[in-house]
């Protein structure tokens, strides 16, 4: 069963030829839309960044 949250793989690969290209595009999007957290520690920053990315 397909849902709006999970498009079929062929629709994704029409725009990006492989996972690397998709990952690069996602990174470019996140780098311009998500502001890096500043929790005071690298571990805290990474955890907060992952939580923020997971909300999307």
N, CA, C and O of each residue as an XYZ file, in Angstrom:
224
protein
N       0.841     -1.170      0.000
C       0.000      0.000      0.000
C       0.892      1.241      0.000
O       1.820      1.345      0.802
N       0.609      2.168     -0.892
C       1.369      3.405     -0.972
C       0.622      4.509     -0.250
O      -0.607      4.574     -0.282
N       1.373      5.361      0.392
C       0.779      6.516      1.048
C       1.487      7.759      0.557
O       2.532      7.678     -0.088
N       0.919      8.902      0.863
C       1.538     10.170      0.457
C       2.886     10.363      1.144
O       3.745     11.078      0.627
N       3.080      9.735      2.304
C       4.337      9.863      3.039
C       5.459      9.034      2.436
O       6.632      9.311      2.684
N       5.120      8.032      1.656
C       6.115      7.130      1.095
C       5.890      6.952     -0.406
O       5.201      6.025     -0.830
N       6.474      7.844     -1.203
C       6.294      7.696     -2.657
C       7.001      6.446     -3.162
O       7.939      5.968     -2.524
N       6.568      5.914     -4.294
C       7.227      4.724     -4.837
C       8.667      5.036     -5.242
O       8.984      6.162     -5.627
N       9.523      4.036     -5.152
C      10.942      4.212     -5.440
C      11.190      4.717     -6.854
O      12.097      5.521     -7.068
N      10.397      4.259     -7.827
C      10.641      4.708     -9.197
C      10.388      6.207     -9.355
O      11.013      6.848    -10.200
N       9.491      6.771     -8.564
C       9.256      8.220     -8.612
C      10.467      8.970     -8.070
O      10.820     10.033     -8.583
N      11.096      8.430     -7.049
C      12.286      9.060     -6.475
C      13.451      8.974     -7.458
O      14.170      9.953     -7.657
N      13.638      7.811     -8.070
C      14.786      7.619     -8.959
C      14.609      8.295    -10.318
O      15.562      8.365    -11.095
N      13.410      8.793    -10.620
C      13.255      9.618    -11.817
C      13.961     10.950    -11.642
O      14.484     11.518    -12.601
N      13.974     11.443    -10.413
C      14.603     12.737    -10.143
C      16.070     12.591     -9.768
O      16.902     13.389    -10.201
N      16.398     11.577     -8.965
C      17.783     11.337     -8.544
C      18.185      9.945     -9.028
O      17.474      8.976     -8.763
N      19.307      9.831     -9.729
C      19.671      8.543    -10.334
C      20.111      7.473     -9.337
O      20.081      6.285     -9.655
N      20.517      7.880     -8.138
C      20.974      6.890     -7.156
C      20.910      7.486     -5.750
O      20.586      8.661     -5.580
N      21.219      6.670     -4.748
C      21.133      7.124     -3.356
C      22.121      8.235     -3.044
O      21.814      9.129     -2.254
N      23.302      8.194     -3.650
C      24.292      9.236     -3.410
C      23.755     10.594     -3.857
O      23.859     11.575     -3.121
N      23.187     10.654     -5.050
C      22.632     11.908     -5.554
C      21.485     12.391     -4.667
O      21.362     13.590     -4.415
N      20.652     11.477     -4.198
C      19.564     11.825     -3.293
C      20.114     12.373     -1.980
O      19.623     13.379     -1.467
N      21.133     11.712     -1.439
C      21.750     12.175     -0.193
C      22.375     13.552     -0.329
O      22.261     14.380      0.575
N      23.031     13.799     -1.444
C      23.647     15.111     -1.679
C      22.563     16.187     -1.775
O      22.719     17.278     -1.227
N      21.478     15.884     -2.464
C      20.376     16.844     -2.575
C      19.741     17.099     -1.206
O      19.420     18.241     -0.876
N      19.561     16.057     -0.418
C      18.977     16.219      0.916
C      19.895     17.059      1.802
O      19.426     17.934      2.529
N      21.186     16.796      1.743
C      22.131     17.576      2.536
C      22.089     19.043      2.126
O      22.100     19.930      2.980
N      22.042     19.299      0.828
C      21.976     20.681      0.348
C      20.726     21.388      0.840
O      20.763     22.568      1.189
N      19.615     20.656      0.865
C      18.365     21.244      1.357
C      18.437     21.514      2.855
O      18.080     22.599      3.312
N      18.897     20.530      3.615
C      18.980     20.702      5.069
C      19.991     21.776      5.455
O      19.784     22.506      6.424
N      21.077     21.876      4.704
C      22.104     22.868      5.024
C      21.580     24.287      4.877
O      22.095     25.201      5.520
N      20.572     24.487      4.050
C      20.032     25.834      3.858
C      18.775     26.085      4.670
O      18.360     27.237      4.799
N      18.149     25.045      5.224
C      16.892     25.232      5.951
C      16.983     24.961      7.442
O      16.149     25.458      8.198
N      17.953     24.200      7.886
C      18.085     23.858      9.299
C      19.270     24.604      9.881
O      20.390     24.492      9.382
N      19.025     25.360     10.928
C      20.100     26.092     11.575
C      20.803     25.176     12.568
O      20.138     24.477     13.332
N      22.138     25.164     12.573
C      22.856     24.259     13.474
C      22.616     24.635     14.937
O      22.665     25.811     15.296
N      22.359     23.643     15.768
C      22.133     23.914     17.192
C      23.448     24.236     17.892
O      24.525     23.905     17.396
N      23.350     24.870     19.024
C      24.530     25.155     19.845
C      24.204     24.815     21.289
O      23.777     25.667     22.069
N      24.417     23.534     21.630
C      24.103     23.070     22.975
C      25.300     23.150     23.908
O      25.167     22.960     25.117
N      26.459     23.428     23.352
C      27.663     23.508     24.170
C      28.562     22.296     24.045
O      29.729     22.347     24.433
N      28.032     21.196     23.503
C      28.856     20.004     23.291
C      28.594     19.457     21.892
O      27.506     19.627     21.342
N      29.585     18.809     21.332
C      29.418     18.206     20.014
C      28.334     17.134     20.044
O      27.500     17.063     19.142
N      28.347     16.304     21.078
C      27.340     15.237     21.207
C      25.940     15.833     21.260
O      25.033     15.367     20.571
N      25.770     16.848     22.067
C      24.468     17.498     22.179
C      24.032     18.136     20.873
O      22.860     18.067     20.505
N      24.973     18.758     20.171
C      24.662     19.374     18.880
C      24.196     18.337     17.872
O      23.203     18.544     17.174
N      24.912     17.220     17.795
C      24.557     16.168     16.833
C      23.195     15.574     17.182
O      22.363     15.375     16.297
N      22.962     15.290     18.456
C      21.674     14.727     18.857
C      20.535     15.690     18.548
O      19.494     15.264     18.048
N      20.707     16.961     18.830
C      19.661     17.943     18.547
C      19.443     18.102     17.049
O      18.306     18.245     16.599
N      20.527     18.078     16.272
C      20.407     18.179     14.815
C      19.617     16.992     14.266
O      18.764     17.161     13.394
N      19.900     15.790     14.775
C      19.174     14.594     14.323
C      17.702     14.659     14.731
O      16.828     14.272     13.956
N      17.421     15.147     15.945
C      16.025     15.294     16.359
C      15.285     16.271     15.448
O      14.148     16.023     15.048
N      15.941     17.376     15.129
C      15.342     18.382     14.254
C      15.097     17.810     12.850
O      14.033     18.025     12.270
N      16.071     17.090     12.311
C      15.918     16.496     10.987
C      14.816     15.441     10.984
O      14.125     15.275      9.979
N      14.643     14.731     12.091
C      13.631     13.678     12.187
C      12.216     14.257     12.193
O      11.264     13.560     11.845
N      12.072     15.509     12.578
C      10.741     16.144     12.591
C      10.184     16.332     11.197
O       8.973     16.479     11.030
N      11.045     16.330     10.190
C      10.592     16.513      8.816
C      10.291     15.184      8.236
O       9.889     15.093      7.076
